[in-house]
Each structure stands twice: as structure tokens, then as C-alpha cells.
Amino acid sequence: MVEFRPALENTGIVFVRFDLDPPQRIAALVQNRIEIPLRTSLQGGEATVEMIEHIMAALAGLRIDNCEVWVNSPEMPGCDGSAQPFVAALESAGIESQPALRERLVVNGLVRVGDDQCWVEARPSENDEFSIQCRIDYGPSGPIGRQTISVTVTPDTFRSQLASARTFILKEEAEWLRSQGLGTRVTYRDLLVFDNDGPIDNALRFTDECVRHKTLDVVGDLALVGCDLVGHFVAQCSGHRLNAELVGGLLAEVQTVSSMRQTA
């Protein structure tokens, strides 16, 4: 179960494990990230929250920065594999503006992590915006192939272009996860599992749904910076670990300035 609760100004995003006694609070910041394959996870004390990237993407995509996320288990619900159910829940509750000034992180130089094959970088924005170009490469043939998308991230573009794009994995990856005891309750109808012929028992929502979902993940992972972002981000076959490394690099390299923010 996930409950989104209002938070005071300057709270940030905080996960609350209310199934524990006493309840444990975990700030959604990169310094609390722990490495678990194929998902973004946080730890505070002995408590963890896992697979938070879609929740973080929904909050960041809607420009909500003060919110308590109350959960009663370490793993977040997968829903349909996208951020859309969380967007719908947040919008049904309503979004309220707060008068406090919030920091934003402005990219003023090139910051890059990764290698020649897989990398992600931040560049200054020419238009004082938060924009992402994302590329994936599964070879010149096959059901996924090579896909690229560029989007300036605003609440409107997040809703229409990214929120409903679902998690995708290859069939062999799905089988490995199940062998590790992960995703045992998930079926082929719950996310996009690709074999050589395309999605198994499922249909695409966009012809380039895979790269749209990777862009959604970038939005969620970059939100662990803890403030607004102004810059142009380029991700080449990146994943959660590299996205988090970039956040660390940004925090070390760029300046912060104040701007207005919103809360749920």
C-alpha cells in the first residue's frame, strides 16, 4: 500500500515505513541510495524501500517536492509497470502551491559518468529548462532495436509522453529475476517482457515505449538530487546506477539558486 500525504514546506520527499515500530522515515536523497540490481532503492537505518523510481518520477514529473509517502512494505507496488497510477492518485488528491522558496540545481558545465558504451551526462540548458534526450540500443534488428526520444520535462509533457510508458525487460532477464525470488507475482500482462517476436501477451502503448520508460526512470532517479533541475541531460543506454552517479557528480559540481516549488 502507498499513501501520499501532504508535507510542510522544505520537507522534501520522505518515505515512511509505517509497518515498523516505531515508523521509520527515509529521505528520498541520493546519499540514502543502496545498490540493488534493476531498481532504485533507499535505506535509512535498518529500514529500506525498494523500486521507488516510478513514484519518484511521478512526483518529479508533476513538480511536487514536499510529500510524505507512507508505505507498509519494503517493495513498492509495480501496478502496471508505469508511473501512471501514481500520477492519477496524486492528481485526484490535488496539488497545492506553497510560498517557500526552494533550491534548484543549475547545470553550468559538462558533467558525465559512464564509459564509451553506457553513459549519462548533464549539460547547461539554453532555455532555463529541464530536458532529457534518451537513447537505447538493442542492436540493429529485433523487437526493440534502437530508439531515441527528446523531451522538455513539464507536468504536461510528463503526463502525455512518459507517465504511461511501462517497464520492459527481456525474457531471459525475467527468468533470472524469478530465479532470485523477485517479481514472482508479476505476469506478462503486468509489464513488457520481450522475446524475439516482441512483447509476450501484451501490446505497446507507444511504438517507442521502451525508450520513453527509460526516460521516465531518468526523471525518477535524478529526483534524488532533492531539488529542481535546470539542464539538458543525455542518457546513452544508462541505468539506475549511472543515473545516481550523475546525481552525485552534479551535487559536487554545480551551484544552487532559489526558485518557487510546489507540494501535494
GIJO-V970874 format. One record per pair of residues at least 4 apart in sequence whose ideal C-beta (glycine too) atoms are under 8 Angstrom apart, sorted by the first residue. I is the first residue (numbers start at 0). J is the second residue. D is the distance in Angstrom with one decimal. If there is no record, write none. Layout:
I/J/D, I/J/D
This chain:
0/70/6.7, 0/71/5.0, 0/72/7.7, 0/76/7.7, 1/54/6.9, 1/68/6.4, 1/69/7.3, 1/70/5.4, 1/75/6.5, 1/76/6.4, 1/85/7.5, 1/88/7.7, 2/68/7.4, 2/69/4.2, 2/70/7.7, 3/66/5.8, 3/67/7.6, 3/68/6.1, 3/69/7.9, 3/85/8.0, 3/88/6.2, 3/89/5.8, 3/92/6.2, 3/263/5.8, 4/66/7.1, 4/67/4.3, 4/68/7.7, 4/69/5.9, 5/65/7.6, 5/66/7.2, 5/67/7.5, 5/95/7.3, 5/262/6.7, 5/263/6.2, 6/10/3.8, 6/11/7.7, 6/13/6.9, 6/65/4.2, 6/66/5.3, 6/67/4.9, 6/262/6.3, 6/263/7.8, 7/65/6.7, 8/65/6.2, 8/97/4.9, 8/98/7.6, 8/99/3.8, 8/262/7.3, 9/65/7.2, 9/99/5.9, 9/101/7.5, 10/65/4.7, 10/66/7.6, 10/67/7.2, 11/26/6.1, 11/27/6.8, 11/28/7.4, 11/64/6.5, 11/65/6.6, 11/225/5.8, 12/26/7.4, 12/27/3.9, 12/55/7.0, 12/58/5.9, 12/63/8.0, 12/64/6.9, 12/65/7.7, 12/66/5.5, 12/68/6.7, 12/222/7.3, 12/225/7.9, 13/24/5.4, 13/25/6.9, 13/26/5.4, 13/27/6.7, 13/66/7.7, 13/67/5.2, 13/68/7.0, 14/24/7.3, 14/25/4.6, 14/26/8.0, 14/27/6.4, 14/41/6.6, 14/48/4.6, 14/51/7.0, 14/67/7.9, 14/68/4.8, 14/69/8.0, 14/70/6.2, 15/22/5.5, 15/23/7.3, 15/24/5.4, 15/25/7.8, 15/67/5.6, 15/68/6.8, 15/69/4.7, 15/70/7.1, 16/22/6.1, 16/23/4.5, 16/24/8.0, 16/25/7.2, 16/46/4.7, 16/48/6.8, 16/70/6.2, 16/71/7.6, 16/73/7.5, 17/22/4.5, 17/69/5.2, 17/70/7.3, 17/71/6.1, 18/22/8.0, 18/70/7.7, 18/71/4.1, 18/72/6.5, 19/23/5.0, 19/46/5.9, 23/43/5.9, 23/44/6.0, 23/45/7.6, 23/46/3.6, 24/43/6.5, 25/31/5.9, 25/41/5.0, 25/42/7.0, 25/43/3.6, 25/46/6.1, 25/47/7.7, 25/48/5.8, 26/31/6.0, 26/41/8.0, 26/43/7.1, 26/225/7.8, 27/31/7.5, 27/41/6.5, 27/51/7.0, 27/55/6.2, 27/68/7.8, 27/222/7.1, 27/223/6.2, 27/225/7.4, 28/32/8.0, 28/223/5.9, 28/224/8.0, 28/225/5.0, 29/223/4.1, 29/224/6.6, 29/225/7.7, 29/243/5.6, 29/246/4.5, 29/247/5.9, 29/250/7.2, 31/41/4.5, 31/42/6.1, 31/43/5.9, 32/39/6.8, 32/40/6.9, 32/41/5.9, 32/42/8.0, 32/223/6.3, 32/243/5.3, 33/40/5.3, 33/41/6.8, 33/42/4.7, 33/47/6.9, 34/40/7.9, 34/240/6.5, 35/40/4.6, 35/49/6.2, 37/168/7.7, 37/172/7.7, 37/176/7.2, 37/238/7.9, 37/239/7.4, 38/49/5.8, 38/50/4.4, 38/51/8.0, 38/52/6.8, 38/239/6.7, 39/50/7.1, 39/51/5.5, 39/52/4.2, 39/55/7.2, 39/216/7.9, 39/219/6.7, 39/220/5.8, 39/223/7.6, 39/239/4.9, 39/243/7.4, 40/47/6.1, 40/48/6.6, 40/49/4.1, 40/50/6.9, 40/51/6.8, 41/47/6.7, 41/48/5.2, 41/51/6.4, 42/46/6.9, 42/47/4.7, 43/47/8.0, 46/73/7.7, 47/73/4.9, 48/70/6.3, 48/73/6.0, 48/75/6.8, 49/73/5.3, 49/74/4.8, 49/75/6.7, 50/74/5.6, 50/75/4.7, 50/77/7.1, 51/55/5.5, 51/75/5.7, 51/219/7.5, 52/56/6.1, 52/215/7.9, 52/216/5.4, 52/219/3.9, 52/220/6.1, 52/239/6.7, 53/57/6.5, 53/75/7.3, 53/78/7.6, 53/81/6.7, 53/82/4.4, 53/85/6.2, 53/215/7.2, 53/219/6.3, 54/58/6.5, 54/68/6.2, 54/75/6.0, 54/82/7.6, 54/85/5.4, 54/219/7.5, 55/59/6.0, 55/218/7.8, 55/219/3.9, 55/220/7.4, 55/222/4.5, 55/223/7.0, 56/60/5.6, 56/82/4.7, 56/157/7.8, 56/161/7.5, 56/162/7.8, 56/215/5.0, 56/216/7.0, 56/218/4.5, 56/219/3.4, 56/222/7.0, 57/61/6.4, 57/82/4.3, 57/85/3.7, 57/86/4.8, 57/89/6.2, 57/162/7.0, 57/219/8.0, 58/63/4.6, 58/64/7.5, 58/66/6.0, 58/85/7.8, 58/89/7.2, 58/222/6.7, 58/263/7.5, 59/63/7.7, 59/152/8.0, 59/218/5.4, 59/219/6.5, 59/221/7.3, 59/222/3.8, 60/82/6.9, 60/86/7.1, 60/152/6.6, 60/154/6.5, 60/157/3.2, 60/158/7.4, 60/161/6.7, 60/162/6.4, 60/215/7.9, 60/218/5.7, 61/86/6.6, 61/89/5.9, 61/90/7.3, 61/94/6.5, 61/154/5.2, 61/157/6.8, 61/261/8.0, 61/263/7.9, 62/154/5.9, 62/227/7.7, 62/260/7.1, 62/261/5.2, 63/89/6.6, 63/94/6.2, 63/261/5.8, 63/262/6.1, 63/263/4.6, 64/101/6.0, 64/226/7.4, 64/227/7.5, 64/260/4.5, 64/261/6.5, 64/262/6.4, 65/97/6.7, 65/260/7.4, 65/261/7.9, 65/262/3.6, 65/263/7.3, 66/262/6.5, 66/263/4.7, 70/75/6.7, 77/166/7.5, 77/182/7.8, 77/185/6.0, 77/189/6.2, 77/190/7.0, 78/83/7.8, 78/84/4.2, 78/85/7.5, 79/83/6.8, 79/84/6.5, 79/165/6.1, 79/189/6.6, 79/190/7.6, 80/165/3.7, 80/166/3.9, 80/167/7.9, 80/189/6.0, 80/190/3.6, 80/191/7.0, 80/212/7.9, 81/162/6.4, 81/163/5.1, 81/164/5.8, 81/165/4.6, 81/166/7.3, 81/212/7.2, 81/215/7.3, 82/86/5.8, 82/161/7.4, 82/162/4.8, 82/163/7.8, 82/215/5.8, 82/219/7.6, 83/87/6.3, 83/162/4.8, 83/163/4.4, 84/88/6.5, 85/89/6.3, 86/90/6.2, 86/157/7.8, 86/158/6.4, 86/162/4.8, 87/91/6.2, 88/92/6.7, 89/94/7.0, 89/263/5.6, 90/94/7.2, 92/263/6.1, 93/263/7.6, 94/261/5.9, 94/262/7.4, 94/263/5.5, 95/261/7.3, 95/262/5.8, 95/263/7.1, 96/259/7.7, 96/261/5.4, 96/262/7.5, 97/260/7.1, 97/261/6.9, 97/262/5.0, 99/260/7.4, 100/257/4.2, 100/258/6.8, 100/259/6.6, 100/260/7.8, 101/226/6.2, 101/227/6.7, 101/257/6.9, 101/258/6.2, 101/259/6.9, 101/260/3.5, 102/226/4.3, 102/227/7.4, 102/255/4.5, 102/256/7.1, 102/257/6.0, 102/258/7.5, 103/226/5.5, 103/227/3.5, 103/228/7.0, 103/229/5.7, 103/255/6.7, 103/256/6.0, 103/257/7.3, 103/258/4.6, 104/224/5.7, 104/226/5.4, 104/227/6.9, 104/228/5.5, 104/229/7.1, 104/230/7.9, 104/249/6.1, 104/250/7.5, 104/253/5.5, 104/254/7.9, 104/255/5.5, 105/123/7.9, 105/229/4.6, 105/230/7.0, 105/253/6.1, 105/254/6.1, 105/255/7.2, 105/256/5.9, 106/110/6.9, 106/121/4.6, 106/122/6.3, 106/123/5.2, 106/124/6.8, 106/228/7.5, 106/229/6.6, 106/230/3.0, 106/231/7.5, 106/249/6.9, 106/253/5.6, 107/123/5.8, 107/253/5.8, 107/254/6.3, 108/123/7.0, 108/252/6.6, 108/253/7.5, 109/120/6.4, 109/121/7.3, 109/122/5.7, 110/120/6.4, 110/121/4.6, 110/245/6.6, 110/248/4.6, 110/249/5.7, 110/252/5.2, 110/253/7.4, 111/118/6.1, 111/119/7.4, 111/120/3.7, 111/121/7.6, 111/245/7.8, 111/248/7.9, 112/118/6.6, 112/119/6.2, 112/120/7.5, 112/241/5.7, 112/244/4.3, 112/245/5.1, 112/248/5.8, 113/117/5.1, 113/118/2.9, 113/119/6.0, 113/120/8.0, 113/235/7.5, 113/237/6.7, 113/241/5.1, 113/244/7.8, 114/118/6.4, 116/235/7.9, 116/236/6.4, 117/235/6.5, 117/236/4.3, 117/237/5.9, 117/238/7.2, 117/241/6.4, 118/234/7.8, 118/235/5.1, 118/236/7.7, 118/237/6.6, 118/241/6.9, 119/217/7.4, 119/232/6.9, 119/233/6.9, 119/234/4.3, 119/235/7.0, 119/237/4.0, 119/241/5.1, 119/242/6.0, 119/244/8.0, 119/245/5.0, 120/232/7.1, 120/233/5.3, 120/245/7.2, 121/230/4.9, 121/231/7.3, 121/232/5.4, 121/245/6.3, 121/248/7.8, 121/249/5.9, 121/253/8.0, 122/230/6.3, 122/231/4.7, 122/232/7.6, 122/233/7.1, 123/230/6.2, 123/231/7.1, 124/128/5.1, 124/129/7.3, 124/130/6.5, 124/229/5.4, 124/230/5.1, 124/231/5.1, 125/231/7.5, 126/130/8.0, 126/151/7.9, 127/229/5.8, 128/151/5.1, 128/152/8.0, 128/229/6.9, 128/231/7.8, 129/151/7.1, 129/152/4.8, 129/227/7.3, 129/228/4.9, 129/229/6.1, 129/230/6.8, 129/232/7.9, 130/149/7.0, 130/150/6.7, 130/151/4.5, 130/152/6.6, 130/230/7.8, 130/231/4.9, 130/232/7.1, 131/149/7.2, 131/150/5.9, 131/152/6.2, 131/214/5.5, 131/217/5.6, 131/218/7.1, 131/231/7.7, 131/232/4.7, 131/233/7.6, 131/234/6.9, 132/147/7.0, 132/148/7.3, 132/149/4.4, 132/231/7.3, 132/232/7.3, 132/233/4.8, 132/234/7.3, 133/147/7.0, 133/148/5.6, 133/149/7.9, 133/210/5.5, 133/213/5.3, 133/214/4.3, 133/217/6.1, 133/233/7.7, 133/234/4.6, 133/237/7.8, 134/145/7.3, 134/146/7.1, 134/147/4.6, 134/210/7.0, 134/233/7.9, 134/234/6.9, 134/235/5.1, 134/236/6.9, 135/143/7.1, 135/145/7.0, 135/146/5.3, 135/147/8.0, 135/209/6.1, 135/210/5.1, 135/213/5.6, 135/236/5.9, 136/145/4.9, 136/235/7.8, 136/236/5.7, 137/141/5.7, 137/143/4.0, 137/144/5.9, 137/145/7.1, 138/144/6.8, 138/145/7.6, 139/144/6.8, 139/145/7.0, 140/144/6.8, 141/195/6.8, 142/193/5.3, 142/194/7.8, 142/195/6.9, 142/196/6.6, 142/197/4.1, 142/198/7.5, 143/167/7.5, 143/193/6.1, 143/209/5.4, 146/207/4.6, 146/209/5.9, 146/210/3.7, 147/210/6.4, 148/160/7.8, 148/207/6.2, 148/210/5.0, 148/211/6.0, 148/214/5.8, 150/156/5.4, 150/160/5.6, 150/161/6.9, 150/214/6.4, 151/156/6.2, 152/156/6.1, 152/157/5.9, 152/161/7.8, 152/218/6.1, 153/157/6.7, 154/158/6.3, 155/159/6.3, 156/160/5.1, 156/161/7.2, 157/161/5.1, 157/162/5.7, 157/218/7.1, 158/162/5.4, 160/211/6.5, 161/211/5.6, 161/212/7.9, 161/214/5.7, 161/215/4.6, 161/218/6.8, 162/215/7.1, 163/204/5.7, 164/204/6.8, 164/205/6.5, 164/208/5.0, 164/209/7.9, 164/211/3.6, 164/212/4.0, 164/214/7.6, 164/215/5.6, 165/190/5.5, 165/191/5.4, 165/204/7.0, 165/208/6.5, 165/212/6.0, 166/190/4.4, 166/191/6.8, 166/212/6.1, 167/190/6.7, 167/191/3.8, 167/192/7.4, 167/193/6.3, 167/198/7.7, 167/208/7.1, 167/209/5.0, 167/212/6.1, 168/172/4.2, 168/173/5.3, 168/176/7.6, 168/190/7.2, 168/191/7.5, 168/192/6.0, 168/193/7.3, 169/173/7.2, 169/192/7.5, 169/193/5.4, 169/194/7.8, 170/174/6.5, 170/192/5.7, 170/193/6.5, 170/194/4.6, 170/199/6.9, 171/175/6.5, 172/176/6.5, 173/177/6.6, 173/182/7.0, 173/192/5.0, 174/178/6.5, 175/179/6.6, 176/181/4.4, 176/182/4.7, 177/181/7.0, 177/182/6.1, 177/183/6.0, 185/189/4.6, 185/190/6.3, 186/200/7.8, 187/192/5.1, 187/198/7.8, 187/199/4.5, 187/200/4.2, 187/201/6.1, 188/200/5.8, 188/201/6.1, 190/201/7.9, 191/198/4.8, 191/201/5.7, 191/203/7.4, 191/208/6.9, 191/209/7.3, 192/198/6.7, 192/199/4.9, 192/201/7.4, 193/197/6.4, 193/198/5.9, 193/199/7.3, 194/199/5.7, 198/202/6.7, 198/203/6.4, 203/208/4.9, 204/208/5.4, 205/211/5.7, 207/211/6.0, 208/212/6.2, 209/213/6.7, 210/214/6.4, 211/215/6.6, 212/216/6.6, 213/217/6.7, 213/234/7.0, 213/237/7.6, 214/218/6.7, 214/234/7.6, 215/219/6.6, 216/220/6.0, 216/238/7.9, 216/239/6.8, 216/242/7.1, 217/221/6.0, 217/232/6.6, 217/234/5.3, 217/237/7.0, 217/242/5.8, 218/222/6.7, 220/239/5.7, 220/242/3.5, 220/243/6.0, 220/246/7.1, 221/228/6.0, 221/232/6.9, 221/242/6.3, 221/245/7.4, 221/246/6.1, 223/243/6.5, 223/246/5.4, 224/228/6.4, 224/246/4.9, 224/249/6.2, 224/250/6.6, 226/255/6.8, 226/260/8.0, 227/258/5.9, 227/260/6.5, 228/232/7.8, 228/249/8.0, 232/245/7.8, 234/241/7.9, 234/242/7.3, 237/241/4.5, 237/242/5.9, 238/242/7.0, 239/243/6.4, 240/244/6.5, 241/245/6.5, 242/246/6.9, 243/247/6.7, 244/248/6.4, 245/249/6.2, 246/250/6.5, 247/251/6.6, 248/252/5.9, 249/253/5.4
